[in-house]
Amino acid sequence: MSSLREWGLMDHLLHLDRTLDELDPPRWDPPAADATRLVRTVHALRGVRLGELGPADLRMLVAQQVALPYVLPLAVRLLLEEPLLDACFYEGDLLLTVVGSPPSAWVPLPDLSARLRAVITTLPKTAVADLPRGATEELARFAVRPEPLR
């Protein structure tokens, strides 16, 4: 557990048995009957316990900027272990989604941001070269982004 404390995840991980609907009020109303599949899926994911969210779920929630204070730490935890994790579409898709989060989302998570930046700077150039066009520049921008002010 000490490594979790180091990562600054302890507060967030204590809630693995709870859902985003419980942790991120207000609880969302059910989606409209004619809602898109994406909207229905995101609504459904808010009712899943955090500990049961998989990489593809986290990628979707981060991409839609839903409850970032809760889902970013979970995604970063996975990325610290496997930076180029294939969550859904291609190797590194979760990483690129996470680094595309708005800078304001990282304000309460400076330690995680710093750890992720450190991991990004150690990625082999050959691995980064295999990512989609523009990924190298996006990762570089995140890696040199100044720490957000609290």
SERO-4910 file (N, C-alpha, C, O; in steps of 0.05 Angstrom, whole numbers):
BEGIN
 pado doro    nc1    nc2    nc3   cac1   cac2   cac3    cc1    cc2    cc3    oc1    oc2    oc3
  Met    A     16    -24      0      0      0      0     17     25      0      7     46     -8
  Ser    A     42     24      9     58     48      9     62     60    -18     63     84    -22
  Ser    A     64     42    -39     68     53    -66     43     68    -75     45     88    -90
  Leu    A     19     59    -66     -5     74    -73     -5    102    -60    -13    121    -73
  Arg    A      5    103    -36      6    129    -22     26    147    -37     20    171    -41
  Glu    A     48    136    -46     68    151    -61     55    162    -87     61    185    -94
  Trp    A     38    147   -100     26    156   -125      5    176   -120     -5    188   -139
  Gly    A     -3    181    -96    -25    200    -90    -52    188    -97    -71    203   -101
  Leu    A    -54    162    -99    -79    149   -107    -95    140    -83   -119    133    -87
  Met    A    -84    139    -60    -98    127    -37   -126    137    -33   -145    121    -30
  Asp    A   -129    163    -33   -156    174    -29   -176    165    -50   -199    159    -44
  His    A   -167    164    -74   -184    155    -96   -190    125    -95   -212    117   -101
  Leu    A   -170    109    -89   -173     81    -89   -190     70    -66   -200     48    -67
  Leu    A   -193     86    -45   -210     78    -23   -239     75    -32   -255     64    -18
  His    A   -245     86    -55   -272     87    -65   -278     66    -87   -297     69   -102
  Leu    A   -261     46    -89   -264     27   -111   -290     12   -110   -299      1   -130
  Asp    A   -303     11    -87   -328     -3    -84   -352     16    -90   -375      8    -87
  Arg    A   -347     40    -97   -368     60   -103   -369     67   -132   -350     62   -147
  Thr    A   -391     79   -140   -395     87   -168   -391    117   -172   -390    132   -153
  Leu    A   -388    125   -197   -386    153   -203   -412    168   -196   -411    191   -188
  Asp    A   -434    154   -199   -459    166   -191   -459    173   -161   -471    193   -153
  Glu    A   -446    156   -145   -445    162   -117   -424    183   -110   -428    199    -92
  Leu    A   -401    182   -124   -379    200   -118   -379    227   -131   -367    246   -122
  Asp    A   -392    229   -154   -391    253   -170   -420    264   -175   -431    262   -197
  Pro    A   -431    275   -154   -459    285   -156   -460    309   -175   -440    322   -180
  Pro    A   -483    314   -185   -508    300   -180   -510    275   -197   -498    273   -218
  Arg    A   -526    256   -187   -531    231   -203   -544    239   -229   -562    256   -229
  Trp    A   -535    227   -250   -546    233   -276   -573    221   -280   -578    198   -271
  Asp    A   -591    234   -294   -616    223   -302   -611    202   -323   -590    203   -336
  Pro    A   -629    183   -327   -626    163   -348   -624    177   -375   -635    198   -379
  Pro    A   -608    165   -394   -606    178   -420   -633    178   -435   -651    162   -429
  Ala    A   -636    196   -453   -660    198   -469   -664    173   -486   -644    159   -492
  Ala    A   -688    167   -492   -694    143   -508   -679    142   -534   -672    121   -544
  Asp    A   -675    165   -546   -661    166   -572   -632    173   -570   -619    181   -589
  Ala    A   -620    170   -546   -592    176   -541   -574    157   -558   -581    135   -564
  Thr    A   -551    168   -565   -532    152   -580   -521    130   -562   -524    130   -538
  Arg    A   -508    111   -575   -495     88   -561   -474     99   -542   -472     89   -519
  Leu    A   -459    119   -550   -438    131   -533   -451    142   -508   -441    137   -486
  Val    A   -472    157   -511   -485    170   -488   -496    148   -469   -493    150   -445
  Arg    A   -509    128   -480   -520    106   -463   -497     92   -449   -500     84   -425
  Thr    A   -475     87   -462   -452     73   -450   -440     90   -427   -435     79   -406
  Val    A   -436    115   -432   -424    132   -411   -443    133   -387   -434    132   -364
  His    A   -468    136   -392   -488    136   -369   -486    110   -354   -486    110   -329
  Ala    A   -484     88   -368   -483     62   -355   -457     59   -339   -457     48   -317
  Leu    A   -435     69   -349   -409     67   -335   -410     83   -309   -395     75   -290
  Arg    A   -425    103   -307   -428    118   -282   -440    101   -260   -437    107   -236
  Gly    A   -453     79   -267   -465     62   -247   -448     37   -241   -456     20   -225
  Val    A   -424     36   -252   -406     13   -248   -386     21   -225   -377     43   -224
  Arg    A   -381      2   -207   -361      7   -186   -334     13   -199   -326      1   -218
  Leu    A   -320     33   -187   -294     41   -198   -275     17   -201   -261     16   -221
  Gly    A   -275     -1   -182   -257    -24   -183   -264    -43   -206   -247    -61   -213
  Glu    A   -287    -40   -219   -295    -58   -241   -291    -45   -268   -296    -58   -288
  Leu    A   -283    -20   -268   -279     -6   -294   -253    -17   -307   -232    -18   -295
  Gly    A   -255    -25   -332   -232    -35   -347   -219    -13   -362   -228     10   -362
  Pro    A   -196    -19   -375   -182      1   -391   -199     15   -412   -197     39   -415
  Ala    A   -216      0   -426   -232     12   -447   -253     31   -434   -259     52   -446
  Asp    A   -264     23   -411   -283     40   -397   -269     66   -389   -280     88   -392
  Leu    A   -246     64   -377   -231     88   -369   -224    105   -392   -226    130   -390
  Arg    A   -216     93   -415   -210    109   -438   -234    125   -447   -232    149   -454
  Met    A   -257    112   -447   -282    125   -456   -289    148   -436   -296    170   -445
  Leu    A   -288    143   -410   -295    164   -391   -276    187   -392   -284    210   -390
  Val    A   -250    182   -395   -230    204   -397   -235    219   -423   -235    244   -423
  Ala    A   -240    205   -445   -244    219   -470   -269    237   -469   -269    258   -482
  Gln    A   -289    229   -454   -313    245   -451   -311    265   -428   -330    279   -422
  Gln    A   -288    265   -414   -283    283   -392   -304    280   -369   -314    300   -359
  Val    A   -310    255   -363   -329    249   -342   -314    242   -316   -298    224   -315
  Ala    A   -320    257   -295   -310    252   -268   -279    248   -268   -270    228   -256
  Leu    A   -265    265   -281   -236    262   -284   -221    259   -257   -201    244   -256
  Pro    A   -229    272   -236   -214    268   -211   -215    239   -201   -197    231   -186
  Tyr    A   -234    224   -210   -236    196   -202   -224    177   -223   -212    157   -216
  Val    A   -229    183   -248   -220    164   -269   -191    168   -278   -178    148   -285
  Leu    A   -181    192   -278   -153    196   -285   -134    181   -267   -116    168   -278
  Pro    A   -137    181   -241   -118    166   -225   -119    136   -231    -98    122   -230
  Leu    A   -142    125   -237   -144     97   -244   -130     91   -270   -117     71   -273
  Ala    A   -134    109   -290   -121    106   -316    -91    108   -313    -76     93   -325
  Val    A    -82    128   -298    -53    132   -294    -41    108   -280    -18    100   -287
  Arg    A    -55     97   -261    -44     73   -248    -38     51   -268    -17     38   -267
  Leu    A    -56     47   -287    -51     27   -308    -28     35   -326    -12     18   -333
  Leu    A    -26     60   -332     -5     70   -350     22     69   -338     42     66   -352
  Leu    A     24     73   -312     50     71   -299     61     42   -300     85     38   -301
  Glu    A     43     23   -302     51     -5   -304     56    -13   -333     74    -28   -339
  Glu    A     39     -2   -351     41     -9   -380     34     16   -396     10     19   -404
  Pro    A     53     33   -401     48     59   -414     34     57   -441     18     74   -448
  Leu    A     40     37   -457     28     35   -484      5     14   -485      1      1   -505
  Leu    A     -8     12   -462    -31     -6   -460    -51     -2   -483    -58     21   -489
  Asp    A    -60    -23   -495    -81    -22   -516   -108    -25   -501   -116    -47   -494
  Ala    A   -121     -3   -497   -147     -3   -482   -170    -11   -499   -189    -24   -489
  Cys    A   -169     -4   -525   -192     -9   -541   -186    -10   -571   -194    -28   -585
  Phe    A   -171     10   -581   -167     13   -609   -139      6   -619   -136     -7   -640
  Tyr    A   -119     14   -604    -91     10   -613    -73     13   -589    -80     25   -569
  Glu    A    -48      3   -592    -28      6   -571    -24     36   -565    -18     51   -584
  Gly    A    -26     44   -540    -22     71   -532    -47     89   -533    -45    113   -527
  Asp    A    -70     77   -539    -94     94   -540   -102    106   -513   -112    128   -512
  Leu    A    -99     91   -492   -106    102   -466    -87    125   -459    -95    145   -448
  Leu    A    -61    121   -464    -41    142   -458    -48    167   -473    -48    189   -461
  Leu    A    -54    165   -499    -60    189   -514    -85    203   -505    -88    227   -506
  Thr    A   -104    187   -497   -129    199   -486   -124    213   -460   -134    235   -456
  Val    A   -108    201   -443   -102    213   -417    -86    239   -420    -93    259   -407
  Val    A    -66    239   -437    -50    264   -440    -66    286   -454    -58    309   -453
  Gly    A    -87    278   -467   -105    298   -480   -124    311   -461   -140    328   -469
  Ser    A   -124    303   -436   -142    315   -416   -135    344   -412   -111    351   -415
  Pro    A   -154    361   -406   -148    389   -402   -128    393   -379   -130    379   -359
  Pro    A   -111    413   -381    -92    419   -359   -105    422   -332    -94    415   -312
  Ser    A   -129    433   -332   -143    438   -306   -150    411   -292   -152    411   -267
  Ala    A   -152    390   -307   -158    364   -294   -134    354   -278   -138    338   -259
  Trp    A   -110    364   -284    -86    355   -269    -80    371   -245    -63    364   -229
  Val    A    -94    393   -241    -89    411   -218    -90    395   -191    -72    398   -175
  Pro    A   -111    379   -186   -111    364   -161    -93    339   -161    -92    325   -141
  Leu    A    -79    334   -183    -64    309   -186    -35    315   -195    -25    302   -213
  Pro    A    -21    333   -182      6    341   -192     26    318   -190     43    315   -208
  Asp    A     24    301   -170     43    278   -167     39    258   -190     58    248   -201
  Leu    A     14    253   -196      8    234   -218     17    245   -245     27    231   -262
  Ser    A     13    271   -249     21    284   -273     52    282   -276     62    276   -298
  Ala    A     66    287   -255     95    285   -255    104    257   -261    123    253   -276
  Arg    A     92    237   -249    100    209   -253     94    201   -282    110    188   -295
  Leu    A     72    210   -293     65    203   -320     84    216   -339     93    204   -359
  Arg    A     91    241   -334    111    255   -351    138    240   -351    151    237   -371
  Ala    A    146    231   -327    171    216   -325    170    190   -342    189    183   -355
  Val    A    147    176   -341    144    152   -357    145    158   -386    158    144   -402
  Ile    A    132    179   -395    132    187   -423    160    193   -433    167    185   -456
  Thr    A    176    206   -417    203    213   -426    221    188   -428    242    190   -441
  Thr    A    213    166   -417    230    142   -419    220    122   -440    232    101   -444
  Leu    A    198    129   -454    188    111   -475    208    109   -498    220    129   -506
  Pro    A    213     85   -507    231     82   -530    221     97   -555    197     95   -560
  Lys    A    238    110   -569    230    125   -593    217    106   -614    199    115   -628
  Thr    A    226     81   -615    214     63   -634    185     57   -627    169     54   -645
  Ala    A    179     55   -602    151     49   -593    134     73   -599    111     70   -609
  Val    A    143     97   -594    128    121   -598    124    125   -628    103    136   -637
  Ala    A    143    118   -644    141    121   -674    119    104   -685    108    111   -706
  Asp    A    111     83   -671     89     66   -681     62     76   -674     41     65   -683
  Leu    A     60     97   -658     34    109   -651     23    125   -674     38    132   -693
  Pro    A     -2    132   -673    -15    147   -695     -1    174   -699     13    184   -682
  Arg    A     -5    185   -723      6    211   -730     -1    232   -710    -24    234   -701
  Gly    A     19    248   -702     15    269   -683     19    261   -654     20    278   -636
  Ala    A     21    235   -649     24    226   -621     50    234   -609     51    242   -585
  Thr    A     71    234   -624     98    241   -613     96    270   -603    106    276   -581
  Glu    A     84    288   -619     82    316   -611     64    319   -587     70    336   -569
  Glu    A     42    305   -586     24    307   -563     37    297   -537     34    310   -516
  Leu    A     52    275   -539     66    265   -515     88    285   -507     91    290   -483
  Ala    A    102    296   -526    123    316   -519    111    340   -506    122    351   -487
  Arg    A     88    350   -516     75    373   -503     67    367   -474     71    384   -457
  Phe    A     56    343   -469     49    336   -442     74    334   -424     74    344   -402
  Ala    A     95    322   -435    119    317   -419    133    343   -410    145    344   -390
  Val    A    130    365   -426    142    390   -419    123    410   -407    131    432   -400
  Arg    A     98    402   -404     77    420   -393     85    427   -364     92    410   -348
  Pro    A     84    453   -357     91    461   -330     70    450   -310     47    445   -317
  Glu    A     80    446   -286     62    437   -265     39    457   -262     43    481   -261
  Pro    A     14    447   -260     -9    465   -256     -7    478   -229      1    466   -209
  Leu    A    -16    503   -228    -17    518   -202    -41    508   -186    -62    504   -197
  Arg    A    -36    504   -161    -58    495   -143    -75    519   -134    -94    515   -119
***
